[in-house]
Amino acid sequence: MSEWLVELVRGLIAFFTLLIFARVLGKQQISQLTFFDYVLGITIGSTASSLTTDLTSKAFPHWIGLITWIGSALALQIITLKWRTASKYIDGEPTVVVMNGQIMEDTMARMRYRATDLLEQLRNKGVFDLGQVEFAVLETNGKLSVQKKSQYQPVTPKDLNLPTQYKGLSTELIYDGVVIEQNLRGFNLDRIWLTDQLKKQGINSEEEVFLALIDTGGQLYIDKYSDHVKKLTDVSDYPGAN
C-alpha cells in the first residue's frame, strides 16, 4: 500500500475517533474548560496527529493510546458528575477574590493570582474602577465573575415597576432559501401567509431569502441574498462622519 494511502486511512481513523470522543464527552469539555482539560485536549490531539503521520510505527499502538486517554477523560467526567467531593479535588472550586469590596490578598497569594491579573479581568468585564465591585469570584476555568455594588448596577424595568412583555427566541421560517414547514405550523401559519409577507417586501420567491425569522410578537425579520448596500467610497460617506 502506498504511503499516501496509509496516511489517508490512518488520518480517517484518527478523525472519526476524535469525532466520537467529542460527541461522547458533550459540551462540558468546551463550556467548562479547565487547565487540565486544556492539557488533555492538546495531548489527545497530539496522539491523533502521531497516529496519522508517524509511519515508522504501527497504527494500533497509537490508536490504543488514543482510546486510553479518551476513556480516562470520560471516566473522570463521570466521576466528577456523580461525586461532588471528587469534583472539588479534581476540578477545584470557585474562589472569592473580592468580598464586600475588599480584596482577599491571602487567598490570591495561595492561588498565585496577581493583582494585575485581577485588574485585567475586571477591565475585560467593563469594570475600570475597583471601587464598584462588591464580589468577584475566580471560577474553575480561570474566568472572573463580577457582581457590582447595587448603586453601580444598571436599572431594570422591575426597579421602576414597569410592565414588560414576554420575549422568547426567534424562530427560523426560511433558511438558505428553504421554507421550514414545521416551524410555520408551530406558529399556526401557512405558505400563503409567508408568500404574502414576502411580496410586501418585494420578494417573489423564498429562494431569494437567506434567512427569515419570526419572534414571539409576530415580527418578521428577512435577510435577502442580494443586499443592496451603498458602497462607501469616502470617509465622509460613513455614518457619523463630519
N, C-alpha and C positions, 0 to 999 in steps of 0.2 A: 504494500500500500504506500502511495506517495506521501511525502512529508506534509504537504498542504492539506491532504485529505485527513490525515491523522489529527492535525491541529483543528480542522473543522469539526470532526467528530468529538474530540475532547472538549472543544470550546462549547459545543451544544450541550454536552453533559454538564459542564460547569454552569452554564447559563440556566438551564432548567432546574438544576439543583438549588441554585440561589433563588430562583423564582418561587419554587415550592417553599423554601425557607422563609422568604418574605411574607408569603400568604399565611403560613402556619403561625408565625410569631405575631401577625396582625400589625396594628398601627402603634402599639406601645413603644416599639423599638425606635420610632421616629418622634412621636409626640412627647416621650419622656426620656430623651436621650441623655444618659449619664456619661461620665467619663469612661467608665468600664464598658458601657455599650458602644461607645465610640471606638475604643481599642478593639473590642470584639469584632465590630464591623470591618475594621481595617485588616485584622488577622484573617477573617473568613474570606475577604476579597483577595488578599494576597495568596491564600491557599488555592482559591479558584483560578487565579492567574497562573500559578505554577502548574496546576492541572492541565491548563490549556497549552502553555508554551514550553514547559520543561520536557523535552522529548528524550532526554538522556535517561529518564527513569520511567517505569511503568505508570499507567494512569491509575491503576487500582489503589495503590497506597495513598496517593493524593486524594482520591475520592473518599477513602475510608477516613482520612484525617479531616476532610471537609465535613463529612457526616458526623464525626465525633464532636467537632466544635458546634455544629448546628444543634445536635441532640443535647449537648451540655447547656447551650443557651436556652433551649426550650424547657429543659428540666428546671433550670434556675428561675425562669419566668413563672412556671407553675408553682414552685416553692414560694416565691415572693407573693404570689396571688393568694395562696392558701394560708400562709403563716405570717402574721404581722410582725412577730419578733424577728423572724429570719429576714424579712424585708427591711427592718430597721438596721440590721447589721450589714446587709449586702448593699442596699441602695442608699443607706443613710437617711437622715431626717431633715426636714426644713429647719433652718436656724434663724432666729430673730437677731438681726444685727443692729436695728434701731428700735427701741422700745420707749413709748411715751415721749418721743422726741429726743431721746438720749442715745448716743452711740454706745454699743456694747463692746468696749475695747478688748476686754479679756476674751470674749467669745471670738472676736475677729482674729486675735492673736493665735488662739488654738487652731483656727481653721486656716491660718496663714493667708488671711484675706485682708488686703491693704485698704487704707482709706482712699487711695487713688482709684482702686477698683470700685469701691462703693460710690464715689462721686461720678465715675464714668457711667456706671449702670443707672444711676439716678438721672443723668443727662439723657441717656437713651430712652428713659421713660418720660422725658419732657420736664423733669424737675431740676431746676438750676439753683434753687435755694433750699439748703438742708433744713432750714427752719420751718419749712412747710410740711415736713414728714412727721407723721405720728408713729407709724410702724413700717419697717422694711424687713422682709423675710427672704433669705437666700434659699432658693429651692434646691432640690437634689440634683437638678440638671444644670445648676450654675446660674440660672436666671434669677433676677431680683423682682419680687412682688412688693408694691408700694401702696400704702394707704396714707393719703394726705390728711392733715388736720381738717376738722369739719369746716372751718372758715375758708379753706382753700379748695374745697371740693365744688364741682360745678352744680349749679342749681338745676333741679329736676322738676317736671310738672307736678310731682307729688308734693314737693316743698311748697309750691304755690297753690296747691289744692285745685289744679286744673284738670279737667276730664281729658282722657286720652282714648284713642281708638285702637283696636287690636291691629297689630302689624305682623303678618306672618311672612313666610318665604314666598318669593316669586316662583311661578311655575312655567316651565317651557311649553309653549304651544307649537312653535316651529324651531327646528334645529337643523342647520345646514340644508335648508330648503325642503325639509321633510316635515309634514304635519304629524304631531304626536297625538293620535286619536284618543288614547287612553286618558291623557291629561285634559283634552277637550271635554270628554264625557264626565270627568270628575268635577268640572265646573258647570255641568248641565248645558254645555254649548255644543254647537254643531258646525259643520263645514260652511253652511250658508252664512252663519253669523261671522265666521272668521273671514270669508271671502268679502263680505260687505265691509268689514273693518279695514281690510287691505285696500279695497278700492277707494275708500275715503282718503287714503294717503297716497293715492296714485300708483298703487301696486296691482298689477294684473294677475300675478301668479305667485304662489308661495315659494316657487323656485327662485324668486328674486330676493328672498329674505334669508339672511344669515341666521338671525336669532329673533324670536318673538317671545316675550314674557308677559304674564298677567299676574298682577298682585292680588292680595285678598280684598282690595277695594274695587276690583274690576278694571283698574287702569292697565292699558296695554302699552308695552314698550316694543318698538320694532326697529331693528337694525338691518339695513339692506346691504347687499354685496357691493353695489355701486354707490358709495357715499360721495356726494357732491360737496366736497370741502374746498373752500377757496385756498389756493396756493399763496402763501405769504412770501413775497419776494423782497420785502424791505422791512427794516426794523420798525418803521412807523406803522406797518400794517398789523403788528401784533396788538392784541387787546391790552389796554392799559398803557401803551407807549405814548409818549408825548409827541 
